[in-house]
């Protein structure tokens, strides 16, 4: 008798969790009172359908989905699943009732990574292992920062991270054929 009661109790506890609908929408309000919604792959600003993704691969539960306001400008960040090994951050400038796609970066947290009091985001793609044990493919990164109401390439932080990961910074990491990336000696201490 007690076993049936336990099973019944478990069923009542688990049933609501099983019935929950998947999240397919986001809602934000800017300090300018712009109402921004993301619903099934469509960005809606103040009731205006302004951008539609080709497929709805938005990671709706991601903590990286957010509004950032800086210098009077409003930026919408959306994490989108990608066929590569790393998700992407799609960045939109929100002006009036328009969401304008301004860049795509490797998904990362949006925070002050280099302690310069500016928010940064970005990163590097994964590269395959080089067949030689003493060499590796250069792993380029690309970081951006939000500065004075604009999003700019953060050359200093990109160079710092590339040196840390690769042991060297290459401003032109592509090989002679234009493919990623050049082969470099493996830095000491790297497995």
LUMVEX-379692 format. One record per atom (N, C-alpha, C): y negated, x negated, z. Coordinates in steps of 0.1 Angstrom, whole numbers, plus 2048, in hexadecimal, padded with zeros to 3 digits. Atoms other than C-alpha are relative to their C-alpha. Layout:
YXZ ...
% end
This chain:
80C7F8800 800800800 7F37F7800 80B8097FF 7E87E4809 7FE7F97F3 80180780D 7EF7D37E8 7F98087F6 8077F7809 7E57F17D4 7F1802803 80E7FF7FC 7C57F47E8 7F87F47FC 80780C804 7BC7D07E1 7FE8007F1 80180080E 7C37D47BC 7F580A7FB 80A7F6803 7AD7F37BB 7F27FB803 80D8067FC 7917E27CE 7FC7F57F6 80380A80A 7937C47B6 7FC8067F3 8047F980D 7917DC798 7F2805801 80E7FB7FE 7717EC7A6 7F67F5800 80980B800 7627CA7AC 7FE7FA7F2 80080780D 76B7BB78A 7FB8097F4 8037F780B 7657DA774 7F17FF7FC 80E801805 73E7D8774 7FE7F27F9 80280D807 7407B376A 8068007F2 7FA7FF80D 7577BB74D 7F78097F7 8077F6808 7407D7741 7F27FB7FC 80D805802 7207C1740 7FE7FD7F1 80380380E 7107BF71D 7FB7F27FF 80580D802 70979D70F 7F18007FE 80F801801 6E4792711 7FD7FD7F1 80480380D 6D47946EF 7F18027FE 80E7FE800 6AF7976F8 7F97F880B 8088077F7 693784709 7F2806800 80D7FB7FF 67178F715 7F67F7807 80A8087FA 65277B71C 7F28067FF 80E7FC801 62D782723 7F77F3802 80880B7FF 61376771D 7F4803809 80C7FD7F8 5F3763732 7F68077F8 8097F8809 5E1772714 80580E7FE 7F97F3801 5F7791719 8068037F3 7F87FE80C 60A78B6F9 80E803805 7F37FC7FD 62B79D6FC 80A7FB7F5 7F7807809 6477886ED 80E804803 7F27FC7FE 66A7956E8 8097F97F6 7F7806809 6887856D9 80D809801 7F57F6800 6A379F6CF 8097FE7F4 7F680180A 6C27996BB 7FB7F77F4 80480980A 6B377B6A9 7F38027FA 80D7FD806 69178A6A2 7F57FD80B 80B8037F7 67077E6B3 7F680B7FD 80A7F5801 65879B6BA 7F57FD809 80C8037F8 6347946C5 7F780C7FF 8097F47FF 61F7B26D0 80580B7F7 7FA7F6808 6377C96BE 8027FC7F1 7FF80580E 6357B569D 80D7F77FE 7F4808803 6577A8690 7FA7F47F7 80780C806 64B785687 8097F57FB 7F780A805 66976F683 80F805802 7F27FC7FF 68E77567C 8097F47FD 7F780B802 6A975B680 80B8057F6 7F67FC80A 6C375A664 80D805806 7F57FB7F8 6DE75F67E 7FC7FF80E 8047FF7F2 6DB7686A2 8097F6809 7F980A7F8 6E77476B3 7F87FC80C 8088037F5 6CD7486CE 80980180D 7F98017F3 6DB73E6F0 7F780780A 8097F87F8 6CB75B703 8007FD80F 7FF8037F2 6D7750725 7FA7F2804 80480E7FD 6C872D722 7F3800808 80C8027F8 6AE72273B 7F57F97F8 809807808 69D70F71F 7F780A7F8 8087F6807 69073070F 7F5803809 80C7FE7F7 66D73271C 7F37FF7F8 80D802805 648734715 7FA7F4807 80880A7FA 63271671A 7F28027FB 80E7FF804 60C71971A 7F97F3804 80780C7FE 5F66FB716 7F48007F7 80D801808 5D26F670B 7FD80D7F9 8037F4806 5CF71B703 80A8057F6 7F67FC80A 5ED71C6EC 80D804807 7F37FA7FA 60E72E6F2 80B7FB7F7 7F5804808 62F71F6E7 80D807806 7F37FA7FD 6517316E7 80B7F67FD 7F5809802 67071B6EC 80D809800 7F37F9800 69272A6E2 80B7F67FD 7F5808803 6B37186E5 80A8077F7 7F77FA80A 6CA71E6C7 80C7F87FF 7F4807802 6EE7156C3 8007FA7F2 80080780D 6F46FC6A7 80E7FC7FD 7F2804804 7136F2694 8027F2804 7FE80E7FB 70D6CE69F 80480080E 7FC8017F2 7166C26C1 7F680480A 80B7FD7F7 6F46CA6D0 7F880C7FB 8097F5803 6E06EA6D1 7F27FB7FC 80D803804 6BD6EB6C3 7F6809808 80C7F87FB 69B6F66D1 7F78037F5 80A7FB80A 68770B6B9 7F3802808 80D7FF7F9 6627096C2 7F78087F7 8097F8808 6497246B7 7F3800807 80D7FE7FB 6247266BB 7FD80F7FF 8037F2800 6197496C5 7F18027FF 80E7FD803 5F87536B6 7FE80E7FC 8027F2802 5EB7766B8 80E808800 7F37F9800 60A78A6AD 80A7F97F6 7F8808809 61B76E69A 8087F5808 7F880B7FA 6377566A4 8027F77F4 80080A80B 63373768D 80A7F5804 7F780B7FD 65171F68D 7F97F37FD 80780C802 6436FD692 8097F4800 7F780B800 6616E6699 80D804806 7F37FE7FA 6856E36A2 8047F2806 7FC80C7F9 6926C96BB 80E801806 7F47FF7F8 6B26C06CD 7FD80780D 8027F87F4 6B56D86EA 8017F780C 8018077F4 6AB6C970B 7F780880A 8097FA7F6 6996D472B 7F27FC7FB 80E803804 6736D6726 7FA7FC80E 8058047F3 6656C1742 7F97F27FE 80780D801 6516A1749 80A7F5802 7F580A800 66D688740 7FA7F2804 80580E7FE 656669741 7F57FF80A 8098007F5 64067375E 7F27FD7FC 80D802804 62067374A 7F780D801 8067F37FD 617697756 7FF8097F3 7FF7F880C 61F6A5733 80F8047FF 7F37FB802 63D6BA72A 8067FA7F4 7F980580B 6576AA713 80D8077FE 7F37FA803 6766B6701 8057F87F4 7FA80680B 68E6A96E7 80C7F8804 7F48087FD 6AB6906E5 8057FA7F3 7F980680C 6C46826CD 80D8077FD 7F37FB804 6E168E6B9 80B7F7804 7F48097FE 7046816BF 8037F97F3 7FC80780C 7106676A7 80F7FC802 7F28047FF 73465D6A0 8017F1805 7FD80E7FB 74363D6AF 8027F77F4 7FE80A80B 74161E699 80E7FA801 7F28067FF 764610690 8017F3807 7FF80E7FA 75B5ED69C 7FC80180F 8037FF7F2 75C5E96C2 7F37F9804 80C8077FB 73E5D26C3 7F38057F9 80C7FA807 7275E96AD 80080F803 8027F17FE 71960C6AF 7F68057F6 80A7FB808 70562369A 7F4803809 80C7FD7F9 6E16256A5 7FE80F803 8027F27FC 6DA6456B8 7F1803802 80E7FD7FE 6B76506B1 7FD80D808 8047F47F9 6A56686C7 7F28047FA 80D7FB804 68667D6C1 7FB80980B 8067F87F5 67068A6DE 7F28057FC 80D7FA802 6526A06DD 7F980280E 8077FC7F4 6376A76F7 7F580A7FD 80A7F5801 61F6C46FD 7F37FA806 80C8087FC 5FC6B56FF 7F48077FA 80D7F9804 5DA6C76FE 80280B7F6 7FE7F5809 5E86E66EE 8077FE7F4 7F980480C 5FC6D46D4 80E7FA804 7F38077FE 6206C86D0 8007F47F6 80180C807 6216A46C5 80D7F8802 7F58097FF 63C68A6BE 7FC7F680B 8028097F5 63F6746DD 8077F37FD 7FB80C805 6436526CE 8047F680B 7FD80A7F5 64263E6EE 80D804808 7F47FC7F9 65D652700 80C7FF7F7 7F580180A 6736536E0 8047F2800 7FD80E801 67162D6DE 8077FC80D 7FB8047F3 678629703 80F805801 7F27FB7FF 69863F701 8097F97F6 7F880780A 6A462F6E1 8037F2804 7FD80E7FB 6A160C6F1 80A80180B 7F67FE7F5 6B4619710 80E8037FA 7F37FB805 6D06296FB 8067F57F7 7FC80980B 6D260F6DE 7FE7F1803 80380E7FD 6C55EF6EE 7F47FB7F7 80A804809 6AB5EE6D2 7F980D7FA 8067F5806 6926056C1 7FE7FE7F1 80180180F 69460B69B 7F780B7FB 8097F5805 67661F68C 8068067F4 7F97FA80B 68C62466D 80F7FF802 7F28017FC 6AF62B679 80A8037F5 7F67FD80A 6BE637658 8057F47F8 7FB80C808 6D4620643 7FA8007F2 80680280E 6CD61561F 80280C7F8 7FD7F3807 6DC636612 7F880C805 8077F57FA 6C664B628 80880880A 7F77F97F7 6E265563F 7FD7FB80E 8028047F2 6E1654665 80D7F9804 80B8097FD 6E3639671 8057F27FF 7FC80E802 6E261466F 80A7FB80B 7F78067F6 6FD5FF680 7F97F5807 80780A7F7 6F15EA69D 80B7FA809 7F68067F6 7035D26B5 7FF80980D 7FF7F87F4 70F5E56D4 7F97F980B 8078077F5 6F85DE6F2 8097FC80B 7F88057F5 7065CA70F 80180B80A 7FE7F67F5 7155E172A 80380E7FB 7FD7F3806 71B5FE712 80F8017FC 7F27FF803 73F60A710 8038027F1 
% end
